[in-house]
Amino acid sequence: MASHPSRRLSPHVSDQKVTRHPSNTAGAERHDLRPLAALDPHGLLMLSHTLFNCAEQSEIVRLAMRHVSALGPYHAEAGYLATDDGLSRIPGHDVGAPTVDDAGMKELGEADGSVPLPGSWTWAFGLRGADRLLGYLVVSSHSGPDEQGQFLLSTLVGLTSAALSLTVARAAQHDDAGELSRLRTERETALRQLDTVRSELQLQKTVHETLDRVAARGGGEDAITRALYELTGLSALIEDRFGNLRSWAGPDRPDPYPVRSSTSQEEMLSQVAREAGPVRVKDRLIALARPRGDVLGVLAIEDPEATANEHTMFALDHAQRSLAQELVHMRELTEVELRLRRQLIDDLLEGTDETSANARAEAVGHDLQRTHYVVVVHWPGNAANSSFTRAVEQATATTATRPLITRRGDRMVLLTEARPDDDAVYAALAHELGTPDGAIGVSTRCDSPDGIPRCYQEALRALEVRQNSRQRSGTTFFDDLGLYRILGPGNDLRELEGFVREWLGQLIDYDARHDTELVETLSRYFDCGGNYDDAAATLTVHRSTLRYRLQRIREISDRDLVDVDTRLNLQVATRVWKIILGGRGR
């Protein structure tokens, strides 16, 4: 193709005006797209400077399109940029209506090639970076370019590609710088978090090691409160579920220790139980030891200044777990000991090998070589449950040793070293159980394990006599039974029944036939020492009624109630009938 001098680049490039676009916040220069009159190699070099200073890819493509016509008889038909969604057309200021089919550009498959356009040579020059297609510059002419035109077009395409690659590199560099800054920020944040976690783990390790040492050394409640005080610097304490102080470590221990009402204590326990973990109640942080749902104890720290942090809460929570394990262990030991003690006294009451009994007693801390007494307690209306057991054990506790205690039906049986003091135990139980309607039977002294079964029967007989006497409540000692000791266990029941039939048989038969109470009347009369007024009162009858009944007794039995021997035999017979035979006769 012939050269066109009129299209050659003037040695001066002042025709190209550079202005700064006010909306370009990055400070990039926006260029006036007026083309130079003509471009030669030197002009292309100057154009490259302008292209390389462009910050936007679309501006680079538009600038190249505007200068295509300065290279010769060529026309820029279209410009494209490659995007993730395909080719995007770049509009140009001096380009007429679109003549290139955008859909046809996809058929090139990122290669350079001819583009169908009627009546002209049209070529799509690929704008490429180092590893991918960046866009296209579509140029048309009436005929194909000559060698010089091919060189100039190729140079413009190369400069445009280089300028696009530079913007891509700049964007990537900017993105990389931003990513690097973000990564540095994340790294610093991660390091700070790691330091925090490391510190927390070290504190937690200290808590675990401290409480593990307490457990390994078999430390009890005092060791746990001391460890918690050392870990937190705050006074630590343990209460039982009723609010009684069991252990305190640290300064400012109240003296005397305040006692909360049962209502306030239950409200506090309910409040803490509703939350997971330690709960603040006034000046205290409180945690409940309740491994199986039952509250076994309360662990707390004094924090009037509200200085407790997460480390404090962690230490309190883990100390509570140690306390729960300790209390469960103590409860299990107590239950095992109680079971062994019950089994021991049950066997002693029935009779067992003395050597074995002594060994078993020693294992539970009880010395059978000492003098003992058997005590039987019966409180009608109070089942032999745990509260009744505790009340009996507390009332009979001495400074010497705990009694062995078991249940027999609705009665409690104790083997104790100390002889109960008259009515002291009875008074204590009446107060504890809230009713005086109970009775206690106490045996004679027992000096060896093989005598315990006999003493058990003595205590039962003392209790039976008390419950069948005029004063049914109180304590009766077998030593004080007098004549009733002869009528105690071991006597032939048939002989006793024969004695009763001999002296009371006619009265018993009369009562059975006529539904009367002559034998009971005679028994109450003797119990009252022959006093008419007292006997009538106990029978809740009129004095004249009592006289009538006694007269009928004389007539039916043919006995003289004034005769001393007769009165004695009748009184003994009524006692045997009532106590030994249970108010029955044959």
C-alpha positions, 0 to 999 in steps of 0.5 A: 500500500502507498504511504500517505504523507499527510497521515505521517506523525508531525515531529511535534506531539503537542496536538495530544492534550492531557487533562486530569479527570476530576472523578478519578480519585486514584489520581490517574490522568484522563487523556483527550482522545483526539488523535494525532494527525499521523503516526510513525514509529517515533509517534508510536513511541510517544503514544506508548507513554500516554497508553502506559499512563492510563489507569483504566483498560477501557480508556486504553482500548478507546485511545488505541481505537482513536489512533488507528486511522493515524497509521494509514487508511484504516478504520477501528471498527470495534474494541473489546475487553475480555471479562469473566463473562466473555467479550465486552464491547468498548464504545468509541467516540468516533465510531459509528453504528456497530458494524461488527457482530459481537456474536461472531467474535466468539467464533475466533476462540481467542485467536486473531482472524478475519471478521466478516464485513461487506466490502472491506478487509477486516481483521481482529487483532488479539490484545494479549497478556503474558498468559491470556487474551485481554481483548480485541482491536478490530481494524478495517480497510479497503484493502489489506495493509502493506508491510509498513502498515502491518508493522505499524498496526502490529506495533500499536496492538503490541503497545495496547496489549502491553498497556493493558497488561500493565494495568492488569499487573497494577491491579493485581499488585494493588490486590496483592498489596491489599491481600498482604495487608489483610493477611498481616492484620489477620496474622497479628490478630491471630497472634494476639488471640493465640497469646490470649489462648495460651494465657488462658490455657496456662491459667486453666492448667494451673487450676487443674494441677492445683486441684489434682494435687488436692485430690491426689493427697486425699485432701478434704473440704479444707484443702479445696477451699485453701486451693480456691483461695490461693488460685483466686485471691478471694476468700472461699467457703463451703456450706452444707445444703442447710447453710451451716459453715463447714470450711473457710479459707481466707481473711474476714471470716464472720464470727459468729457465722450468720445463719439464714432461715430455711426459707431464705436458704431454699430460695438461694438454692433454687436461684443458683440451681436454675443457672448453669455454672456459678451465680452471683448472689449479693457479694458472693459467687456461688456454685452448687455441688450436685453431681446426681441432682441432689444438692450435697454442698455449697461452694462460694467465694467472697467478692464484694468488689466484683473483681472476679473474672473468667479465670475466677469463674473457671477456678470456682467451677472446677473446684465445685466439681472436686467438691462434688466428687469429695462429697459423693465419695464421703456419702458412699463411704458413709452408706457402706459404713452404715450398712456394715454396722446394721449388718453387724448389730443384726447378727449380734441380736440373733447371736453370732461367733464372738471372734468374728463379731469382734473383728467386724466391729473393729473394722467399723470402729466399734469396740465390743469388748466394752460394756453395752446396753440394748435399747429398743425405741418405738414411736407410734406414727413415726415409721422407721425412716431416715429422719427417725433414724437420725433423731434416735442416733442424735438423741443417744449419741455420746462422747464415747462412741456412736451406737450401732443401730438397726431397724426391726419393723417399726422399732429402732434397736440400738447397741450403745456403750452408755446406759441412757439417763432415765428419761433424758433420751425420751425427752430428747426424742419427744422434742425432736419428733414433736410428740411424747407418744413413744416408749423406750425399753432398756436392757441390763448390762451386757459384758460380752457379745454372746449376751446381746440376744438375751439383752435384746429380749430384756429390752423388748420386755421392758418396752412391752411392760411400759406400753401396757402400763397406765403410763404408756409413754416414757422409758422402762429399764429391765432392772426396774421390772421387779416381778415382771422379770420372772415373767419374762422370756424363757418361761413356759408359756403353757404354764403361764396360760394355766396359771391365768386360767386357774385364777381368771378363767371364769371371768375370761369366759364370762367376758367372751359370752357377754361382751363385758370387760370384767378382767380389764376392770380387775386389772385397772383396779389393781393398777390403781392400788385398789383406789376406787376413784382412780380406777373409775377414772381410768375406765371412764365409768362412774364409781358406782359402776366400778363397785357393781363390776367388782361385786360381779367379779366376786360372785363369778370368780368366787374369790375374796378380794380382801384376802392378801394372797388372793389379791396377789395371785389375781394381780399377777394373773391379770399382769400375765394376761395383759403383758404375756398373753396380750389380753387373751386366754384359753 
